[in-house]
Amino acid sequence: SICGRLRRGDAEKVAQHYYIAFITLAGFDASGRLKSRCRAEYLWDLANLRQKVGVIEISRKGVLEKAFFIIPSVCSYLTETSKNHFVNNVNRTNLQTQLTEFSAQFDILYDEMKHQRIMTEHPILNLLRRSSGYREKLFFLNALLINLIMLVFYSYECSGTFICGDNEGLDTYRIRPGWNQVVIVLAIFQCALALTRQWWYVVERGLPKANQQIQRSSRTGPPSNPLLAWLPHLPPQQS
């Protein structure tokens, strides 16, 4: 029930705060007794707590300090593609440039996480989101199968047969009977997969980018692009 989920959520937040207090105190425990107790046999649901509690290191007067915090639930909706793109392309000149670039990308990443959360809450969109990887593999394997059939069963026809002699003219080049229908079915299926891929790209990537253009144009004034001039008239995205 809703009340039960709320109670579990509140209990989890309390457990997270206790866990932060525990590992913070363990960092100041010179004896190591508290750190030795930070194991699954002593702390219930330790793996989940570690996933939902983050840490940053702060250098203050030459001393490196750790600050623990609860990771917002919306962060779980950040896609691996965006995460890897940010990690691989961030400017690593120094800590200041890393922090500056993260601050510049924060709004874009946050909008994407909110968009992914909306799609997760919609049953059909969530099904498409979860099956995206499988559909990509199926698209590749189906294309491979079509090309394999064409390679093996596409040959010359001579005098009504596919067995041609040395002196016979090679006039007709077509697929063997029966396999033509198979290729047509597979090709229709491939087109359906291709349309699904394009539609999903628009839903997953196109809509957040359009929303960013709408927000950017609302801050900078009327855009010169006619399409962007029309976009601000769309209803705002619901969060």
N, C-alpha and C positions, 0 to 999 in steps of 0.2 A: 504494500500500500504506500501511498504518498507519505503518510506520517512515519511509517517504518523507514523509508529511504531518508527522510529528513533526520531521524534519530541516528541512523547509521552514519550520515554525513557529519553530524555534530560530533559523534563519538570519534570519527576519524580525525577531525580537526583537533580535538583535545589530545589524541594520541600523537599527532604530528608535533604539537607544541611541547609535549612531554619529551618526545624524541629529540627535538632541537635542544631543549634544556639539558638532556642527558649527555649528548655528544659534545655540547659546549663545555660542560663541566669536566667531561673526560679529557678534553684538551689541556685542562689546567691540573689534572691529577698526575702528580709526579710519580706516584707509586704504580700507575698503570692498571690499577684494580678495576676502575670503571671501564676503561677501554677493553679489558679482557672480557667484560660482561656484554659487550656490544656484539652479540651473536644470536642466531636464530633460536637457540635453546633458552635464552634468557629474555629476548624481546619478541613478543608476538607480532606476526606479520611484518618482519623486518625488511623483507625484499620490497614490499609495497611502500613502506616508509622511505626507503632509500630512493625509490623512483620519484617520490612526490616531494622530497626535500632537497633543495639545491644548496650550493655553497659557492661563495666568491672569496677570493683572497685579496686583502687590502694591505698595501704597504704604508705603514704610518711610522714616521721617524725611524726608518730603518728596520722596523719590526713588522714581520708578515703576520697578519691576523686573518682568521677565517670568520666569515659572517654567514650564518645559515638562514635560509628562508624557505617558506612553503611555495612550491611552484604552482602558479595559477592553473586551474583545470583546463582553461582554454588553450594552454600551451601544448596539450596532448594532441591537438588537432593540426599542428604544424606538419606538413608533409615532409617526407625524407628528401624529396627532390629539392625543395626550397631550403631545407636545412643544409644539405650538402653543397648547394650552390653558394650559400652565404659563407660557409666555412672555407670553401676552396677559393673564393674570390675576395675575401676580406683583406684589407691592407694591413700587413703584419710588420710595418716599419717599427712601431713601438706600441706600448699599451694605450697611449693617448689616441693614436689613429684608429686602433681597433675599437675603442669605446665610441669615438666620433662616428665611425662608419656604422656601428650597431645602432646608434641613436638615429642616424639618417634613414636606416632601413626599418626601424621599429614600426612605423605606421603601416608600411606595406605588409610586413609579416603579420601584424596584428589583424589587419583587414582580412588577410588570407585565412587566418585561424578562425575568425568569426564566420567566414563563408563556409569553411569546412565543417564547422559545428552545425550550421543550418542544414547542410547536405546530409550530415549524419542523422539528424533528427527526422528527416523525410525518408520513409521506408524505401521507396523506389530509388531515390538518389543514393541512399546508403548502400543498397544492393549493387548498384552500378559502381560505386566507389570501391567497395570491397572486392568486386570481381574485375577491376581494371587490369590488374596484372595477368590474370588468367585469359582475359580477352586479347591482350597483346600477344601472348604466347600462341593462342589459337589462331590469330590473324597471320602470324609468321608461318606456323605449321601448315595451315590451309593453303597459303601461297606456295609453300614448298611442295605440297602434294599435287597441286595443279600443274606446276612446272615438271614434276616427275612424270605425271601421266602423259603430258604433251611430249616429253622426251622419249618415252618408251613406246607409246602407241600411236604416234604420228608418223606415217610413212607413205611411200609412193604406192599407187594403185595401178595395176596393169591388167587389162582385159578382165576387169571385174574381180580380180584377186589382189592380194597384197604380196604375192610372190612374183617377182619380176625377173625375166631372163636377161641375158646379156644384150640381146639385140632388140629388146622391146623398148618402146619410147616411154620415158618417164614424164607423162603429161599431167597426171593428177596426184596431188599431195594432200592427203586428208587423214583424219583420225580414224581408227578402226571402229567398226559398228559396235554400238553398246557403250563405248567410252565417251562418245560425244555427249550423251545425256548426263553422264556423271560429271563431266567438266562444266556443263551448263549449270547444274545444281550447285556445284562447288563455287562457281563464279558468282552466282546470285548470293550465296552465303557470304562470300568475300566482300561483295558490294555492301551487304547489310552490316558487316563488321566495320567496313571503312566509314560508312555513314555514322555508325555509333561512335567510332573514335572521334570524328570531327565534331559531332554534337556534344560529346563529353568534354572535349577540349574547350568548347565555347562555354559550357556550364562551369567547368572547374577553373579555367584560366581566363577566359574572355570576360566573364561578368565581373570578377574582381578588378581587372584592369580598366573596364569601362567605369566602374564605380570610382576608381582612383582618378580617372580623367574628369569625372563629374565634380569630385571634391576639389581637384586642383583648379578647374576652371571657375568654381565658385569663389576661390580665394584670389585669383588673378584678374577677374573681370571677364567680359564677354570674349570667347575664343574666336579666332579668325577662321578656323576650320568649320565648314557648314555642318558636318556631322557632329562635332563637339558642341556646336551651338544648339543642336537639337537634343543632345543627350541630357543636359540639365533639366529638361522638362519631364524626364522620366521620374517615376516615384522613387524616393530614396530607399536603399536597401534596409530591410528590417533586421535588427540585430537581436 
